[in-house]
Amino acid sequence: MRALLIDPFACRVLQIALPDPRESSPWEMLESIYAALSHATFKVDSLDGVALGKTDFLVVSGHGRIQEPPVKRWFRLTGLHFETLAGKGVIVGRDEEGTETDTNYLVPDIDYRAIFFEATAFALVQTVTPWRSQQ
């Protein structure tokens, strides 16, 4: 299944493949979404969804709006969703029954809408620079 990954750590929007829910177990699908959303700085342990029109939705960490400890990177999709969300996002499509399907969006449709932010001690600051570990 074709999906889009919004990765504020890499400052990129990428097309990714997820298991087709009609051909795989629900757990396989969930595990692949958890893996896509997780990062070295945090592990996703719950999911939340945001509708993007009638045929697509954005999946984020269940704690995508509030994170403790603070997530280093955030994103916003101008014109599609008003909130700035913590961590990564995955866009998938859905059919009339609500089953996940290929997204109707292409990378360029989302790429120009994605704004990436880095968390500082005092604010979220817009960035285009990929994240680097502070090792």
Secondary structure, DSSP 4 states (H G I P E B T S, - for coil): -EEEEEETTTTEEEEEE---TTTS-HHHHHHHHHHHH-BTTB----EEEEEETTTEEEEEETTSSS-SSPPSEEEEETTT--S-EES-EEEEEE-TTS-EE--S--HHHHHTTEEEEEE-SS-EEEE-SPP----
